[in-house]
Amino acid sequence: MKLIYGLIFSLKSFVLKLSPVDWKEGFLNYRTSKYKLNFYETGTGLKFFMNTDVNAVNVCELLQRIYRDVCDYNL
């Protein structure tokens, strides 16, 4: 988990430094030939990661839905 967190932290920082504009969404995913790592960060800083097939779509929406469902469940 620490390795994944360090990877995401570094990629997020790298993307923000390279972006020519203030990029609101930031880093969302990266893809290799074998998998795609998807990332969603809530406004409070809670981070969700999901490894998927390289052809997976709408994973960010799925992660947002998971977060909403967890929050609704706890209320």
N, CA, C and O atoms as CSV, one atom per row, in Angstrom:
chain,resi,resn,atom,element,x,y,z
A,1,MET,N,N,0.821,-1.195,0.000
A,1,MET,CA,C,0.000,0.000,0.000
A,1,MET,C,C,0.864,1.258,0.000
A,1,MET,O,O,0.542,2.238,-0.672
A,2,LYS,N,N,1.948,1.228,0.747
A,2,LYS,CA,C,2.830,2.403,0.772
A,2,LYS,C,C,3.446,2.647,-0.600
A,2,LYS,O,O,3.622,3.793,-1.013
A,3,LEU,N,N,3.770,1.573,-1.298
A,3,LEU,CA,C,4.357,1.702,-2.626
A,3,LEU,C,C,3.360,2.325,-3.601
A,3,LEU,O,O,3.730,3.203,-4.381
A,4,ILE,N,N,2.116,1.888,-3.567
A,4,ILE,CA,C,1.091,2.463,-4.437
A,4,ILE,C,C,0.848,3.927,-4.081
A,4,ILE,O,O,0.722,4.769,-4.970
A,5,TYR,N,N,0.783,4.233,-2.788
A,5,TYR,CA,C,0.576,5.619,-2.369
A,5,TYR,C,C,1.725,6.500,-2.863
A,5,TYR,O,O,1.490,7.596,-3.373
A,6,GLY,N,N,2.949,6.032,-2.718
A,6,GLY,CA,C,4.101,6.796,-3.190
A,6,GLY,C,C,4.069,7.002,-4.693
A,6,GLY,O,O,4.407,8.079,-5.185
A,7,LEU,N,N,3.665,5.973,-5.422
A,7,LEU,CA,C,3.556,6.076,-6.879
A,7,LEU,C,C,2.516,7.118,-7.265
A,7,LEU,O,O,2.781,7.974,-8.109
A,8,ILE,N,N,1.345,7.056,-6.661
A,8,ILE,CA,C,0.277,8.010,-6.977
A,8,ILE,C,C,0.684,9.425,-6.580
A,8,ILE,O,O,0.445,10.366,-7.336
A,9,PHE,N,N,1.282,9.589,-5.429
A,9,PHE,CA,C,1.734,10.907,-4.977
A,9,PHE,C,C,2.715,11.497,-5.979
A,9,PHE,O,O,2.604,12.668,-6.341
A,10,SER,N,N,3.674,10.695,-6.431
A,10,SER,CA,C,4.673,11.168,-7.391
A,10,SER,C,C,4.046,11.492,-8.740
A,10,SER,O,O,4.368,12.518,-9.339
A,11,LEU,N,N,3.153,10.631,-9.227
A,11,LEU,CA,C,2.504,10.884,-10.507
A,11,LEU,C,C,1.632,12.132,-10.459
A,11,LEU,O,O,1.618,12.924,-11.401
A,12,LYS,N,N,0.907,12.301,-9.364
A,12,LYS,CA,C,0.068,13.496,-9.200
A,12,LYS,C,C,0.913,14.762,-9.239
A,12,LYS,O,O,0.567,15.729,-9.918
A,13,SER,N,N,2.009,14.749,-8.515
A,13,SER,CA,C,2.901,15.899,-8.470
A,13,SER,C,C,3.487,16.177,-9.854
A,13,SER,O,O,3.558,17.329,-10.281
A,14,PHE,N,N,3.901,15.131,-10.547
A,14,PHE,CA,C,4.486,15.250,-11.875
A,14,PHE,C,C,3.476,15.835,-12.861
A,14,PHE,O,O,3.815,16.733,-13.632
A,15,VAL,N,N,2.243,15.335,-12.844
A,15,VAL,CA,C,1.206,15.811,-13.751
A,15,VAL,C,C,0.889,17.276,-13.484
A,15,VAL,O,O,0.740,18.056,-14.424
A,16,LEU,N,N,0.787,17.653,-12.229
A,16,LEU,CA,C,0.466,19.043,-11.902
A,16,LEU,C,C,1.577,19.994,-12.326
A,16,LEU,O,O,1.297,21.125,-12.726
A,17,LYS,N,N,2.825,19.561,-12.248
A,17,LYS,CA,C,3.943,20.420,-12.660
A,17,LYS,C,C,4.014,20.556,-14.179
A,17,LYS,O,O,4.429,21.601,-14.680
A,18,LEU,N,N,3.620,19.528,-14.918
A,18,LEU,CA,C,3.673,19.569,-16.379
A,18,LEU,C,C,2.471,20.262,-17.008
A,18,LEU,O,O,2.552,20.719,-18.148
A,19,SER,N,N,1.375,20.345,-16.295
A,19,SER,CA,C,0.157,20.905,-16.853
A,19,SER,C,C,0.319,22.403,-17.120
A,19,SER,O,O,0.740,23.147,-16.234
A,20,PRO,N,N,-0.012,22.848,-18.336
A,20,PRO,CA,C,0.114,24.276,-18.658
A,20,PRO,C,C,-1.004,25.123,-18.047
A,20,PRO,O,O,-0.888,26.348,-17.996
A,21,VAL,N,N,-2.066,24.498,-17.590
A,21,VAL,CA,C,-3.183,25.217,-16.973
A,21,VAL,C,C,-3.467,24.600,-15.613
A,21,VAL,O,O,-2.959,23.529,-15.280
A,22,ASP,N,N,-4.295,25.302,-14.827
A,22,ASP,CA,C,-4.701,24.766,-13.524
A,22,ASP,C,C,-5.670,23.624,-13.777
A,22,ASP,O,O,-6.839,23.853,-14.085
A,23,TRP,N,N,-5.193,22.410,-13.649
A,23,TRP,CA,C,-5.962,21.223,-13.990
A,23,TRP,C,C,-6.740,20.764,-12.776
A,23,TRP,O,O,-6.159,20.248,-11.821
A,24,LYS,N,N,-8.058,20.949,-12.804
A,24,LYS,CA,C,-8.904,20.642,-11.651
A,24,LYS,C,C,-8.986,19.145,-11.353
A,24,LYS,O,O,-8.972,18.744,-10.189
A,25,GLU,N,N,-9.071,18.312,-12.400
A,25,GLU,CA,C,-9.242,16.884,-12.165
A,25,GLU,C,C,-7.957,16.200,-11.749
A,25,GLU,O,O,-8.000,15.188,-11.050
A,26,GLY,N,N,-6.814,16.726,-12.160
A,26,GLY,CA,C,-5.543,16.130,-11.786
A,26,GLY,C,C,-5.326,14.766,-12.406
A,26,GLY,O,O,-5.790,14.504,-13.516
A,27,PHE,N,N,-4.640,13.912,-11.713
A,27,PHE,CA,C,-4.302,12.585,-12.194
A,27,PHE,C,C,-5.483,11.641,-11.994
A,27,PHE,O,O,-6.005,11.535,-10.885
A,28,LEU,N,N,-5.913,10.952,-13.059
A,28,LEU,CA,C,-7.052,10.049,-12.977
A,28,LEU,C,C,-6.664,8.584,-13.129
A,28,LEU,O,O,-7.228,7.721,-12.458
A,29,ASN,N,N,-5.693,8.294,-14.017
A,29,ASN,CA,C,-5.295,6.909,-14.233
A,29,ASN,C,C,-3.996,6.845,-15.012
A,29,ASN,O,O,-3.555,7.835,-15.594
A,30,TYR,N,N,-3.398,5.683,-15.016
A,30,TYR,CA,C,-2.304,5.413,-15.942
A,30,TYR,C,C,-2.452,3.993,-16.432
A,30,TYR,O,O,-3.054,3.148,-15.769
A,31,ARG,N,N,-1.892,3.741,-17.607
A,31,ARG,CA,C,-2.101,2.459,-18.269
A,31,ARG,C,C,-0.758,1.837,-18.646
A,31,ARG,O,O,0.156,2.521,-19.106
A,32,THR,N,N,-0.666,0.549,-18.444
A,32,THR,CA,C,0.462,-0.235,-18.943
A,32,THR,C,C,-0.097,-1.208,-19.977
A,32,THR,O,O,-1.286,-1.159,-20.293
A,33,SER,N,N,0.731,-2.072,-20.495
A,33,SER,CA,C,0.230,-3.060,-21.459
A,33,SER,C,C,-0.591,-4.146,-20.773
A,33,SER,O,O,-1.310,-4.888,-21.443
A,34,LYS,N,N,-0.498,-4.254,-19.449
A,34,LYS,CA,C,-1.172,-5.335,-18.719
A,34,LYS,C,C,-2.364,-4.869,-17.878
A,34,LYS,O,O,-3.306,-5.637,-17.683
A,35,TYR,N,N,-2.344,-3.641,-17.382
A,35,TYR,CA,C,-3.415,-3.167,-16.502
A,35,TYR,C,C,-3.533,-1.655,-16.557
A,35,TYR,O,O,-2.681,-0.964,-17.115
A,36,LYS,N,N,-4.613,-1.157,-15.962
A,36,LYS,CA,C,-4.849,0.280,-15.841
A,36,LYS,C,C,-5.113,0.571,-14.365
A,36,LYS,O,O,-5.992,-0.043,-13.760
A,37,LEU,N,N,-4.367,1.490,-13.791
A,37,LEU,CA,C,-4.577,1.883,-12.401
A,37,LEU,C,C,-5.410,3.153,-12.410
A,37,LEU,O,O,-4.996,4.166,-12.974
A,38,ASN,N,N,-6.579,3.104,-11.788
A,38,ASN,CA,C,-7.515,4.224,-11.741
A,38,ASN,C,C,-7.469,4.852,-10.356
A,38,ASN,O,O,-7.276,4.160,-9.356
A,39,PHE,N,N,-7.648,6.167,-10.304
A,39,PHE,CA,C,-7.498,6.907,-9.060
A,39,PHE,C,C,-8.629,7.912,-8.928
A,39,PHE,O,O,-8.981,8.593,-9.892
A,40,TYR,N,N,-9.198,8.003,-7.732
A,40,TYR,CA,C,-10.210,9.012,-7.425
A,40,TYR,C,C,-9.917,9.542,-6.026
A,40,TYR,O,O,-9.747,8.770,-5.082
A,41,GLU,N,N,-9.862,10.869,-5.901
A,41,GLU,CA,C,-9.625,11.498,-4.599
A,41,GLU,C,C,-10.807,12.387,-4.264
A,41,GLU,O,O,-11.205,13.230,-5.069
A,42,THR,N,N,-11.364,12.203,-3.083
A,42,THR,CA,C,-12.510,12.998,-2.650
A,42,THR,C,C,-12.053,14.382,-2.212
A,42,THR,O,O,-10.857,14.635,-2.063
A,43,GLY,N,N,-13.003,15.260,-2.011
A,43,GLY,CA,C,-12.694,16.610,-1.547
A,43,GLY,C,C,-12.051,16.625,-0.174
A,43,GLY,O,O,-11.346,17.574,0.169
A,44,THR,N,N,-12.282,15.591,0.613
A,44,THR,CA,C,-11.705,15.513,1.951
A,44,THR,C,C,-10.344,14.804,1.957
A,44,THR,O,O,-9.724,14.655,3.010
A,45,GLY,N,N,-9.886,14.369,0.780
A,45,GLY,CA,C,-8.574,13.744,0.691
A,45,GLY,C,C,-8.571,12.224,0.757
A,45,GLY,O,O,-7.505,11.610,0.732
A,46,LEU,N,N,-9.744,11.606,0.840
A,46,LEU,CA,C,-9.828,10.149,0.835
A,46,LEU,C,C,-9.520,9.664,-0.576
A,46,LEU,O,O,-10.060,10.192,-1.548
A,47,LYS,N,N,-8.651,8.657,-0.693
A,47,LYS,CA,C,-8.190,8.198,-1.996
A,47,LYS,C,C,-8.671,6.781,-2.282
A,47,LYS,O,O,-8.598,5.898,-1.428
A,48,PHE,N,N,-9.166,6.582,-3.508
A,48,PHE,CA,C,-9.615,5.278,-3.972
A,48,PHE,C,C,-8.769,4.876,-5.168
A,48,PHE,O,O,-8.560,5.675,-6.081
A,49,PHE,N,N,-8.274,3.621,-5.167
A,49,PHE,CA,C,-7.502,3.062,-6.267
A,49,PHE,C,C,-8.204,1.802,-6.749
A,49,PHE,O,O,-8.792,1.064,-5.959
A,50,MET,N,N,-8.136,1.562,-8.062
A,50,MET,CA,C,-8.681,0.316,-8.584
A,50,MET,C,C,-7.866,-0.097,-9.807
A,50,MET,O,O,-7.719,0.672,-10.758
A,51,ASN,N,N,-7.342,-1.313,-9.771
A,51,ASN,CA,C,-6.673,-1.879,-10.936
A,51,ASN,C,C,-7.718,-2.558,-11.798
A,51,ASN,O,O,-8.533,-3.332,-11.298
A,52,THR,N,N,-7.697,-2.269,-13.103
A,52,THR,CA,C,-8.672,-2.841,-14.021
A,52,THR,C,C,-7.978,-3.306,-15.291
A,52,THR,O,O,-6.775,-3.119,-15.473
A,53,ASP,N,N,-8.767,-3.915,-16.158
A,53,ASP,CA,C,-8.330,-4.253,-17.499
A,53,ASP,C,C,-8.023,-2.945,-18.236
A,53,ASP,O,O,-8.603,-1.907,-17.919
A,54,VAL,N,N,-7.121,-2.992,-19.210
A,54,VAL,CA,C,-6.732,-1.764,-19.918
A,54,VAL,C,C,-7.892,-1.153,-20.709
A,54,VAL,O,O,-7.849,0.033,-21.033
A,55,ASN,N,N,-8.911,-1.924,-21.022
A,55,ASN,CA,C,-10.033,-1.418,-21.807
A,55,ASN,C,C,-11.214,-0.957,-20.956
A,55,ASN,O,O,-12.250,-0.580,-21.504
A,56,ALA,N,N,-11.083,-0.979,-19.655
A,56,ALA,CA,C,-12.177,-0.570,-18.764
A,56,ALA,C,C,-12.485,0.916,-18.956
A,56,ALA,O,O,-11.581,1.736,-19.119
A,57,VAL,N,N,-13.772,1.243,-18.934
A,57,VAL,CA,C,-14.206,2.636,-19.102
A,57,VAL,C,C,-15.092,3.040,-17.917
A,57,VAL,O,O,-15.646,2.186,-17.225
A,58,ASN,N,N,-15.215,4.332,-17.701
A,58,ASN,CA,C,-16.065,4.910,-16.654
A,58,ASN,C,C,-15.704,4.430,-15.251
A,58,ASN,O,O,-16.578,4.335,-14.390
A,59,VAL,N,N,-14.448,4.132,-15.012
A,59,VAL,CA,C,-14.033,3.647,-13.695
A,59,VAL,C,C,-14.081,4.778,-12.671
A,59,VAL,O,O,-14.412,4.542,-11.509
A,60,CYS,N,N,-13.758,5.993,-13.084
A,60,CYS,CA,C,-13.813,7.128,-12.154
A,60,CYS,C,C,-15.244,7.313,-11.642
A,60,CYS,O,O,-15.454,7.577,-10.458
A,61,GLU,N,N,-16.214,7.176,-12.526
A,61,GLU,CA,C,-17.616,7.269,-12.107
A,61,GLU,C,C,-17.974,6.154,-11.137
A,61,GLU,O,O,-18.709,6.375,-10.175
A,62,LEU,N,N,-17.455,4.959,-11.387
A,62,LEU,CA,C,-17.694,3.830,-10.483
A,62,LEU,C,C,-17.096,4.109,-9.108
A,62,LEU,O,O,-17.736,3.839,-8.092
A,63,LEU,N,N,-15.885,4.642,-9.063
A,63,LEU,CA,C,-15.251,4.954,-7.781
A,63,LEU,C,C,-16.030,6.038,-7.038
A,63,LEU,O,O,-16.157,5.984,-5.815
A,64,GLN,N,N,-16.547,7.016,-7.768
A,64,GLN,CA,C,-17.368,8.051,-7.140
A,64,GLN,C,C,-18.648,7.447,-6.567
A,64,GLN,O,O,-19.076,7.812,-5.472
A,65,ARG,N,N,-19.251,6.529,-7.304
A,65,ARG,CA,C,-20.475,5.866,-6.832
A,65,ARG,C,C,-20.196,5.027,-5.587
A,65,ARG,O,O,-20.999,5.014,-4.654
A,66,ILE,N,N,-19.069,4.331,-5.570
A,66,ILE,CA,C,-18.692,3.546,-4.386
A,66,ILE,C,C,-18.556,4.464,-3.180
A,66,ILE,O,O,-19.039,4.143,-2.094
A,67,TYR,N,N,-17.904,5.599,-3.368
A,67,TYR,CA,C,-17.728,6.555,-2.276
A,67,TYR,C,C,-19.085,7.058,-1.780
A,67,TYR,O,O,-19.328,7.114,-0.575
A,68,ARG,N,N,-19.963,7.423,-2.710
A,68,ARG,CA,C,-21.308,7.902,-2.312
A,68,ARG,C,C,-22.064,6.825,-1.550
A,68,ARG,O,O,-22.704,7.106,-0.536
A,69,ASP,N,N,-21.988,5.579,-2.043
A,69,ASP,CA,C,-22.702,4.491,-1.380
A,69,ASP,C,C,-22.168,4.242,0.027
A,69,ASP,O,O,-22.944,3.976,0.945
A,70,VAL,N,N,-20.872,4.325,0.200
A,70,VAL,CA,C,-20.270,4.136,1.527
A,70,VAL,C,C,-20.717,5.253,2.457
A,70,VAL,O,O,-21.059,5.005,3.614
A,71,CYS,N,N,-20.714,6.481,1.955
A,71,CYS,CA,C,-21.139,7.618,2.784
A,71,CYS,C,C,-22.608,7.519,3.134
A,71,CYS,O,O,-22.990,7.794,4.272
A,72,ASP,N,N,-23.445,7.129,2.177
A,72,ASP,CA,C,-24.881,6.982,2.446
A,72,ASP,C,C,-25.133,5.863,3.440
A,72,ASP,O,O,-26.024,5.967,4.283
A,73,TYR,N,N,-24.355,4.794,3.347
A,73,TYR,CA,C,-24.514,3.650,4.250
A,73,TYR,C,C,-24.200,4.043,5.693
A,73,TYR,O,O,-24.855,3.565,6.619
A,74,ASN,N,N,-23.201,4.912,5.893
A,74,ASN,CA,C,-22.779,5.302,7.230
A,74,ASN,C,C,-23.706,6.324,7.870
A,74,ASN,O,O,-23.624,6.555,9.077
A,75,LEU,N,N,-24.582,6.939,7.090
A,75,LEU,CA,C,-25.510,7.926,7.654
A,75,LEU,C,C,-26.647,7.214,8.253
A,75,LEU,O,O,-27.557,7.846,8.790
